[in-house]
Structures are given as structure tokens and as C-alpha cells.
């Protein structure tokens, strides 16, 4: 059972995170915290304000919680409704409250209006004047042309079962679902992947350079069936043979994340 402190006052947390405390309890009441596919140290939290957005909270070995880069509250305060909700769900609330360090800069930042310190002419967005006509590029250096074949790139994602692939990890969050293709896959509904062809970005093996490479030909890449992992607005589809294997958990997940009705 989730750990519940008597009230916000007994938590010892500063006043500027009270809103996150209240929202965390709403998240728990609405059962918006779930397990993360293939990882015991992560949890998925469905956003209160944007139901189609999921945040990933990571639990460290030191029992510290960290929300993903999409959470502005965590960036500002190092604490948010998502991390508090996971703490409640996992019985870590006492540890989180005890170890939280009050940030003076965060406290003042939450009270300062965004226009403070700016001159009057800086408070409004300034439009760049159009130069009109065309720029003279005759003096520009010649550029090396890179030819990339887009003929096979697909916009939509197909739902497949991980057991029918040799995939090891999610191309979005880089989280591994297994060490090798013969290993068992996560339990349902996270035993499925979304697949499509795209130009894969990678670093060459054995190379000490930090430069990245882009595949000339589109290659298959795999994503967790989560909004937080899949880029852009995804169009999802599945073969009839795959649909027949779906259970209620698969259908609920795909409907919740992408609005796909099966």
C-alpha cells in the first residue's frame, strides 16, 4: 500500500512544492503510475494536464528519484508531482522528503515575474525586419552533397511482438528489453514494440571519435509502445495476425497511449 503522510505540513517540504504534492496525490488516486517495460528501476507516470504524455521516473540505488527532461518542475525544483507520486507508490516518500534539499534559488525563481530585469523594449518579442529579395550566395564555399535515399522511409509504426524480432532495446529511450534475442521478453502488455524504417543515427563501433553517422539506407528501428519513446505524432497499425494475439492489456495500452481502437 502506498505510503501516506498525514499532511503536507508534516512532510517538511518547502511551500513552493505544495502544488506538486497535491497533484501527486491526484495521480495516485487516478492510478496513473505504472511499471516501465524491462526495467525495475523506472516507473511510468501519466501526466495530469496532458493525458497523452507519459513521464519516466528513475529510482537510483540510493533511493533517489529523478524525472525525465520533459518535466519543467523537476528541472526547476529537483522535485515534481511525478517523483512524489512514484515515492508514494513505492514507499519511498519518507526518504524523498528527508533527503530533499531546499533550494533558495528555486524558491525565489518561483516568485519572480518573467519580465523582471528587462527593459520596456525587451519585454515584447521583437520581429526581425525582412531584408527582402534573395541573399547573394555566390561567395559561399562549395558544400559536399550527401545523398540519402528516402524511398523506403515509413511514416507509420507497425505493432509487432518482440518475440517475432531480434530487437534488444528501444531506439527512443535506449532501454534494453533483453540482453540477447533468445532471452525472455517483458510481460504483457510490454511484450510488444512499434517498428518502422528510418535513417538510424549511430557512432561507429571501436571509433574513439565523438562524431555520429547516419545510415544511408533506412533501417528498422524499434520503440516501446509509449508516447514518451515514440517521436512525433505516430500513426499506428497492426497486421490482422498480430491483432488476434492482443489481449485486453495490449488493447488498453495502445488506446491510452495512441488512441488506437482495436
Secondary structure as UniProt FT lines:
FT   HELIX           8..11
FT   HELIX           15..17
FT   HELIX           18..29
FT   TURN            30..31
FT   STRAND          33..36
FT   TURN            37..38
FT   STRAND          39..46
FT   TURN            51..52
FT   STRAND          54..59
FT   TURN            61..62
FT   STRAND          65..66
FT   TURN            69..70
FT   HELIX           72..77
FT   HELIX           81..90
FT   HELIX           93..99
FT   HELIX           104..109
FT   TURN            110..111
FT   TURN            114..117
FT   HELIX           120..122
FT   TURN            138..139
FT   TURN            151..152
FT   STRAND          156..161
FT   HELIX           162..164
FT   TURN            171..173
FT   TURN            181..182
FT   TURN            188..189
FT   STRAND          192..198
FT   STRAND          201..202
FT   TURN            205..206
FT   STRAND          213..214
FT   STRAND          219..224
FT   TURN            227..229
FT   STRAND          235..237
FT   HELIX           240..243
FT   TURN            244..245
FT   HELIX           248..258
//
